[in-house]
Amino acid sequence: MPFSRLPIFGLNSGWLPFRLGVLRLVALLATIVTLAQWIIPVFARGIFNGGRIYYSNEPSKLYESLLPWPVLSVPAWLTILTGMIAIGCASAYLLLGGLEIADDIAYMTFVPLLAGYVTIFIAAFEKDPTGVIWTPGPDGYPIGWHWIVAPFTIVLIVSAIIAGIRMKRLRAERRRRRAQRVAAG
């Protein structure tokens, strides 16, 4: 597996306690669902809306729109729910894990961060009159509330820093115990 020795799908019961396996699996599935909320509409709109993906895009001159724009609108509540589940479960995984997650810290930080930051791109799909953030430029428009997940990535980053510091201490403690056993034996 890239960046991780553990398989993506599964509870990894040979390596992780059950609760950590569940947290890891839920975080990764929620990340995949969040990323799919951007990937699938991009392709569907590219095909069915004449290449018009975002509100500010013009339809392609090469072919006509097959369906009225927008195809596949993503509701904000769905993006917020899946993004927060991904970040929350990944943070809990990092904070509750011991030495068994030491090699998985970078992976379980980076991948759910994607779920947090892709929400900004999902929010910009369409104009939202209730939006408080506008796209840049003179033709800017208010974007949806999907982006609200992005600031919560700070929790994940802090969790990863805490987990990294804790792993350093746990490894030092393990080395100290080994040295004591060798000296005593």
Backbone hydrogen bonds in HBPLUS format (Angstrom, degrees):
<---DONOR---> <-ACCEPTOR-->    atom                        ^
c    i                          cat <-CA-CA->   ^        H-A-AA   ^      H-
h    n   atom  resd res      DA  || num        DHA   H-A  angle D-A-AA Bond
n    s   type  num  typ     dist DA aas  dist angle  dist       angle   num
A0015-TRP N   A0012-ASN O   2.97 MM   3  5.61 155.0  2.03 118.9 126.1     1
A0016-LEU N   A0012-ASN O   2.83 MM   4  5.79 165.1  1.85 166.6 170.8     2
A0021-GLY N   A0017-PRO O   2.96 MM   4  6.21 158.0  2.01 158.0 165.2     3
A0022-VAL N   A0018-PHE O   2.91 MM   4  6.19 155.2  1.98 155.1 161.6     4
A0023-LEU N   A0019-ARG O   3.01 MM   4  6.20 164.0  2.04 145.2 149.6     5
A0024-ARG N   A0020-LEU O   2.92 MM   4  6.04 161.8  1.95 149.0 153.9     6
A0025-LEU N   A0021-GLY O   2.98 MM   4  6.09 164.1  2.01 144.8 149.6     7
A0026-VAL N   A0022-VAL O   2.91 MM   4  6.05 170.3  1.92 157.3 159.9     8
A0027-ALA N   A0023-LEU O   2.96 MM   4  6.02 160.0  2.00 145.2 151.3     9
A0028-LEU N   A0024-ARG O   3.00 MM   4  6.20 161.0  2.04 150.7 155.5    10
A0029-LEU N   A0025-LEU O   2.92 MM   4  6.11 161.0  1.96 152.4 158.0    11
A0030-ALA N   A0026-VAL O   2.90 MM   4  5.98 163.1  1.92 150.1 155.1    12
A0031-THR N   A0027-ALA O   2.98 MM   4  6.11 146.1  2.10 139.0 148.5    13
A0032-ILE N   A0028-LEU O   2.97 MM   4  6.21 157.7  2.02 146.3 151.6    14
A0033-VAL N   A0029-LEU O   2.96 MM   4  6.22 159.8  2.00 150.7 156.0    15
A0034-THR N   A0030-ALA O   2.96 MM   4  6.10 154.5  2.02 142.2 149.3    16
A0035-LEU N   A0031-THR O   2.89 MM   4  6.14 164.5  1.92 154.2 158.2    17
A0036-ALA N   A0032-ILE O   2.89 MM   4  6.06 150.3  1.98 144.4 153.1    18
A0037-GLN N   A0033-VAL O   3.17 MM   4  6.41 131.2  2.42 136.5 147.8    19
A0037-GLN N   A0034-THR O   3.09 MM   3  5.20 135.3  2.30  97.9 110.1    20
A0038-TRP N   A0035-LEU O   3.07 MM   3  5.50 156.3  2.13 108.9 116.3    21
A0039-ILE N   A0035-LEU O   3.00 MM   4  6.29 171.1  2.01 155.8 158.1    22
A0040-ILE N   A0036-ALA O   3.05 MM   4  5.58 159.2  2.09 136.0 141.9    23
A0042-VAL N   A0038-TRP O   3.20 MM   4  6.26 153.8  2.27 145.5 153.1    24
A0043-PHE N   A0039-ILE O   3.16 MM   4  6.46 164.7  2.18 157.1 159.7    25
A0044-ALA N   A0040-ILE O   2.89 MM   4  6.04 168.1  1.90 157.8 161.9    26
A0045-ARG N   A0041-PRO O   2.78 MM   4  5.72 163.5  1.81 147.0 151.8    27
A0046-GLY N   A0042-VAL O   2.95 MM   4  5.99 149.8  2.04 138.6 147.8    28
A0047-ILE N   A0043-PHE O   3.00 MM   4  6.20 147.5  2.10 145.7 153.3    29
A0048-PHE N   A0044-ALA O   2.75 MM   4  5.81 169.1  1.76 157.0 158.8    30
A0049-ASN N   A0045-ARG O   2.87 MM   4  4.79 147.1  1.97 123.5 131.3    31
A0066-LEU N   A0048-PHE O   2.79 MM  18  4.91 130.6  2.03 122.9 138.7    32
A0067-LEU N   A0048-PHE O   3.00 MM  19  5.60 157.1  2.05 157.8 153.5    33
A0052-ARG N   A0049-ASN O   3.16 MM   3  5.49 167.4  2.17 114.9 118.5    34
A0060-SER N   A0050-GLY O   2.50 MM  10  5.19 162.4  1.53 158.9 165.4    35
A0057-ASN N   A0054-TYR O   3.00 MM   3  5.37 153.8  2.07 111.7 119.9    36
A0055-TYR N   A0125-PHE O   3.00 MM  70  6.02 127.1  2.29 130.5 145.9    37
A0078-LEU N   A0075-PRO O   3.20 MM   3  5.60 128.9  2.48 105.5 117.1    38
A0079-THR N   A0075-PRO O   3.40 MM   4  6.80 162.1  2.44 152.6 156.7    39
A0080-ILE N   A0076-ALA O   2.88 MM   4  6.06 168.3  1.90 162.1 165.7    40
A0081-LEU N   A0077-TRP O   2.94 MM   4  5.95 160.1  1.98 141.6 147.5    41
A0082-THR N   A0078-LEU O   3.02 MM   4  6.19 177.8  2.02 154.3 154.9    42
A0083-GLY N   A0079-THR O   2.92 MM   4  5.85 158.9  1.97 146.4 153.3    43
A0084-MET N   A0080-ILE O   2.96 MM   4  5.93 160.6  2.00 146.0 151.4    44
A0085-ILE N   A0081-LEU O   2.99 MM   4  6.16 153.1  2.07 147.4 155.1    45
A0086-ALA N   A0082-THR O   3.01 MM   4  6.16 161.6  2.04 145.2 150.0    46
A0087-ILE N   A0083-GLY O   3.01 MM   4  6.24 167.0  2.03 150.4 153.5    47
A0088-GLY N   A0084-MET O   2.79 MM   4  5.76 161.4  1.83 144.9 151.4    48
A0089-CYS N   A0085-ILE O   2.90 MM   4  5.87 170.3  1.91 151.0 154.2    49
A0090-ALA N   A0086-ALA O   3.06 MM   4  6.04 156.7  2.12 141.7 148.8    50
A0091-SER N   A0087-ILE O   2.93 MM   4  6.00 156.2  1.99 144.6 151.5    51
A0092-ALA N   A0088-GLY O   2.95 MM   4  6.15 161.6  1.98 148.1 153.2    52
A0093-TYR N   A0089-CYS O   2.89 MM   4  6.02 156.3  1.95 144.6 151.5    53
A0094-LEU N   A0090-ALA O   2.99 MM   4  6.22 160.2  2.03 148.3 152.9    54
A0095-LEU N   A0091-SER O   2.92 MM   4  6.12 153.8  1.99 149.7 157.3    55
A0096-LEU N   A0092-ALA O   2.87 MM   4  5.86 149.1  1.96 150.4 157.1    56
A0097-GLY N   A0093-TYR O   3.09 MM   4  5.83 139.8  2.26 141.3 149.1    57
A0101-ILE N   A0098-GLY O   3.15 MM   3  6.02 168.7  2.17 124.5 127.5    58
A0102-ALA N   A0099-LEU O   3.12 MM   3  5.11 165.9  2.14 109.1 113.2    59
A0104-ASP N   A0101-ILE O   2.87 MM   3  5.06 154.5  1.93 113.4 121.9    60
A0108-MET N   A0104-ASP O   2.95 MM   4  6.04 168.5  1.96 157.2 160.7    61
A0109-THR N   A0106-ALA O   3.24 MM   3  5.16 152.1  2.32  96.8 104.9    62
A0110-PHE N   A0106-ALA O   2.90 MM   4  6.03 177.5  1.90 158.3 158.9    63
A0111-VAL N   A0107-TYR O   3.09 MM   4  5.99 167.0  2.11 152.7 155.7    64
A0113-LEU N   A0109-THR O   3.16 MM   4  6.20 140.0  2.33 140.6 152.0    65
A0114-LEU N   A0110-PHE O   3.26 MM   4  6.66 139.8  2.43 146.0 155.4    66
A0114-LEU N   A0111-VAL O   3.07 MM   3  5.36 132.6  2.30 104.0 115.9    67
A0115-ALA N   A0112-PRO O   3.01 MM   3  5.00 117.0  2.42  93.6 108.9    68
A0116-GLY N   A0112-PRO O   3.16 MM   4  6.57 140.5  2.32 141.3 152.0    69
A0116-GLY N   A0113-LEU O   3.04 MM   3  4.99 123.7  2.37  92.6 107.5    70
A0117-TYR N   A0113-LEU O   2.96 MM   4  6.26 159.2  2.00 156.6 160.9    71
A0118-VAL N   A0114-LEU O   2.92 MM   4  5.85 156.7  1.98 154.3 158.8    72
A0120-ILE N   A0117-TYR O   3.25 MM   3  5.85 156.8  2.31 112.7 117.8    73
A0121-PHE N   A0118-VAL O   3.06 MM   3  5.33 122.7  2.40 102.4 115.7    74
A0122-ILE N   A0118-VAL O   3.07 MM   4  6.44 150.1  2.16 147.8 157.0    75
A0123-ALA N   A0119-THR O   2.91 MM   4  6.03 153.0  1.99 141.1 148.0    76
A0124-ALA N   A0120-ILE O   3.30 MM   4  6.53 137.1  2.49 135.3 145.1    77
A0125-PHE N   A0122-ILE O   3.17 MM   3  5.51 166.7  2.19 112.4 116.2    78
A0144-GLY N   A0123-ALA O   3.00 MM  21  4.54 159.7  2.04 133.9 128.4    79
A0128-ASP N   A0142-PRO O   2.83 MM  14  5.48 158.9  1.87 138.9 143.6    80
A0131-GLY N   A0128-ASP O   2.93 MM   3  5.31 164.5  1.95 119.2 124.3    81
A0143-ILE N   A0133-ILE O   2.87 MM  10  5.97 162.3  1.91 169.3 171.5    82
A0135-THR N   A0141-TYR O   2.97 MM   6  5.49 154.4  2.04 137.4 142.2    83
A0140-GLY N   A0137-GLY O   3.19 MM   3  5.20 148.0  2.30 113.7 112.2    84
A0148-ILE N   A0145-TRP O   3.16 MM   3  5.84 170.0  2.17 122.3 125.4    85
A0149-VAL N   A0146-HIS O   3.44 MM   3  6.63 172.1  2.44 131.5 130.8    86
A0150-ALA N   A0147-TRP O   2.88 MM   3  5.62 140.9  2.04 124.8 133.6    87
A0152-PHE N   A0149-VAL O   2.96 MM   3  5.54 137.3  2.14 118.1 129.9    88
A0153-THR N   A0150-ALA O   3.07 MM   3  5.62 165.5  2.09 118.0 122.4    89
A0154-ILE N   A0151-PRO O   3.25 MM   3  6.09 170.3  2.26 119.1 122.0    90
A0155-VAL N   A0152-PHE O   3.07 MM   3  5.56 138.2  2.25 109.1 118.0    91
A0157-ILE N   A0153-THR O   2.95 MM   4  6.28 157.7  2.00 151.9 157.8    92
A0158-VAL N   A0154-ILE O   2.92 MM   4  6.12 164.5  1.95 153.2 156.8    93
A0159-SER N   A0155-VAL O   2.92 MM   4  6.09 154.5  1.99 144.1 151.7    94
A0160-ALA N   A0156-LEU O   2.93 MM   4  6.18 151.7  2.01 146.6 153.9    95
A0161-ILE N   A0157-ILE O   3.01 MM   4  6.31 153.7  2.08 147.2 154.2    96
A0162-ILE N   A0158-VAL O   2.94 MM   4  6.19 164.4  1.97 153.0 157.0    97
A0163-ALA N   A0159-SER O   2.88 MM   4  6.06 160.6  1.92 147.0 152.9    98
A0164-GLY N   A0160-ALA O   2.88 MM   4  6.03 155.3  1.94 145.0 151.8    99
A0165-ILE N   A0161-ILE O   3.01 MM   4  6.25 160.8  2.05 151.9 156.2   100
A0166-ARG N   A0162-ILE O   2.91 MM   4  6.09 162.3  1.94 151.5 157.0   101
A0167-MET N   A0163-ALA O   2.86 MM   4  6.05 152.9  1.94 147.4 154.6   102
A0168-LYS N   A0164-GLY O   3.12 MM   4  6.34 152.9  2.20 143.0 149.7   103
A0169-ARG N   A0165-ILE O   3.11 MM   4  6.46 157.3  2.16 148.9 154.4   104
A0170-LEU N   A0166-ARG O   2.85 MM   4  6.10 161.6  1.88 153.3 158.7   105
A0171-ARG N   A0167-MET O   2.89 MM   4  6.00 159.4  1.93 149.4 154.4   106
A0172-ALA N   A0168-LYS O   3.05 MM   4  6.23 155.1  2.12 142.7 149.7   107
A0173-GLU N   A0169-ARG O   2.91 MM   4  6.14 157.0  1.97 149.4 155.8   108
A0174-ARG N   A0170-LEU O   2.95 MM   4  6.15 154.1  2.01 144.2 151.2   109
A0175-ARG N   A0171-ARG O   2.95 MM   4  6.20 158.8  1.99 148.9 154.2   110
A0176-ARG N   A0172-ALA O   2.93 MM   4  6.14 154.5  2.00 146.6 153.9   111
A0177-ARG N   A0173-GLU O   3.00 MM   4  6.24 158.3  2.05 149.4 154.4   112
A0178-ARG N   A0174-ARG O   3.03 MM   4  6.27 158.6  2.08 148.4 154.2   113
A0179-ALA N   A0175-ARG O   2.95 MM   4  6.16 159.8  1.99 148.1 153.8   114
A0180-GLN N   A0176-ARG O   2.98 MM   4  6.25 150.4  2.07 144.9 153.1   115
A0181-ARG N   A0177-ARG O   2.94 MM   4  6.21 156.1  2.00 149.5 155.7   116
A0182-VAL N   A0178-ARG O   2.89 MM   4  6.14 161.8  1.93 154.8 159.7   117
A0183-ALA N   A0179-ALA O   2.94 MM   4  6.08 157.6  1.99 144.1 150.5   118
A0184-ALA N   A0180-GLN O   2.87 MM   4  6.01 150.1  1.96 144.8 153.1   119
A0185-GLY N   A0181-ARG O   2.83 MM   4  5.81 141.2  1.98 143.8 153.9   120
